[in-house]
């Protein structure tokens, strides 16, 4: 609330990875403290009338975040897309290999 009250601040961005890391729980979005802290920050920003921006976290899709009041949702970075594609290829390969009869 104090940051949102600063004159000239039109919006705030929550970095869920940064916030969870500051709590000593990097990327542990299922941790109650991390989850509650992100939700409290979101609520404070929304209640201030300022724009809320963030990355998908807490298991929510970008559409769910917008529904929850987020104005700016940053999509996946290229490294995330590359990682997800590599995981999908590996899973498909493992499935294909598992069906080969020897």
C-alpha positions as CSV (number, residue, x, y, z in Angstrom):
1,X,0.0,0.0,0.0
2,X,2.8,2.4,0.8
3,X,4.4,2.0,-2.7
4,X,1.0,2.3,-4.4
5,X,0.4,5.5,-2.6
6,X,3.5,7.2,-4.1
7,X,2.4,10.1,-6.3
8,X,3.2,9.4,-10.0
9,X,3.1,5.6,-9.6
10,X,0.5,4.4,-12.1
11,X,1.0,0.7,-11.7
12,X,3.1,-2.0,-9.9
13,X,4.5,-5.2,-11.1
14,X,4.8,-8.2,-8.9
15,X,7.8,-10.5,-9.8
16,X,6.7,-13.8,-8.3
17,X,10.1,-15.3,-8.7
18,X,11.8,-12.3,-7.0
19,X,9.2,-12.1,-4.3
20,X,9.4,-15.9,-3.5
21,X,13.2,-15.6,-3.5
22,X,13.1,-12.7,-1.1
23,X,11.1,-15.0,1.2
24,X,13.9,-17.6,0.9
25,X,11.5,-19.9,-1.1
26,X,12.4,-19.3,-4.7
27,X,9.8,-20.6,-7.0
28,X,7.8,-22.4,-4.3
29,X,4.5,-21.0,-5.3
30,X,2.6,-23.7,-3.5
31,X,4.1,-22.6,-0.2
32,X,1.4,-20.9,2.0
33,X,3.6,-17.9,2.8
34,X,4.6,-17.3,-0.8
35,X,1.0,-17.8,-2.0
36,X,-0.5,-15.5,0.7
37,X,2.2,-12.8,0.1
38,X,1.5,-12.7,-3.6
39,X,-2.2,-12.6,-3.1
40,X,-1.9,-9.8,-0.4
41,X,0.3,-7.8,-2.7
42,X,-2.2,-8.2,-5.6
43,X,-5.1,-7.2,-3.4
44,X,-3.2,-4.1,-2.1
45,X,-2.4,-3.0,-5.7
46,X,-6.0,-3.6,-7.0
47,X,-7.5,-1.8,-3.9
48,X,-5.2,1.2,-4.6
49,X,-6.7,1.6,-8.0
50,X,-3.3,1.3,-9.7
51,X,-2.6,-1.1,-12.5
52,X,-1.4,-4.6,-11.5
53,X,1.1,-6.5,-13.6
54,X,2.7,-9.9,-13.0
55,X,3.8,-13.2,-14.5
56,X,1.6,-16.3,-14.3
57,X,2.1,-18.0,-10.9
58,X,0.0,-19.8,-8.3
59,X,-1.2,-22.2,-10.9
60,X,-3.3,-19.6,-12.7
61,X,-3.5,-19.0,-16.4
62,X,-3.1,-15.6,-17.9
63,X,-6.9,-15.5,-18.4
64,X,-7.5,-16.3,-14.7
65,X,-5.1,-13.6,-13.7
66,X,-7.0,-11.0,-15.8
67,X,-10.3,-12.2,-14.2
68,X,-8.6,-11.7,-10.8
69,X,-7.9,-8.1,-11.6
70,X,-4.5,-8.2,-13.3
71,X,-4.1,-5.5,-16.0
72,X,-0.7,-6.7,-17.5
73,X,0.3,-10.3,-17.8
74,X,3.7,-11.2,-19.2
75,X,3.6,-14.3,-21.3
76,X,6.3,-17.0,-21.3
77,X,9.9,-16.1,-22.2
78,X,11.6,-17.8,-25.0
79,X,13.6,-20.0,-22.6
80,X,10.4,-21.2,-21.1
81,X,8.9,-22.0,-24.5
82,X,12.1,-23.9,-25.5
83,X,12.1,-25.8,-22.2
84,X,8.5,-26.8,-22.6
85,X,9.0,-27.9,-26.2
86,X,12.1,-30.0,-25.2
87,X,10.1,-31.7,-22.4
88,X,7.3,-32.5,-24.8
89,X,9.7,-34.0,-27.3
90,X,11.4,-36.0,-24.6
91,X,8.1,-37.3,-23.4
92,X,7.0,-38.3,-26.9
93,X,10.3,-40.0,-27.5
94,X,10.1,-42.0,-24.2
95,X,6.5,-43.0,-25.1
96,X,7.6,-44.1,-28.6
97,X,10.6,-46.1,-27.2
98,X,8.3,-47.7,-24.6
99,X,6.1,-49.1,-27.4
100,X,8.9,-50.8,-29.3
101,X,8.9,-54.5,-29.0
102,X,12.3,-56.1,-29.0
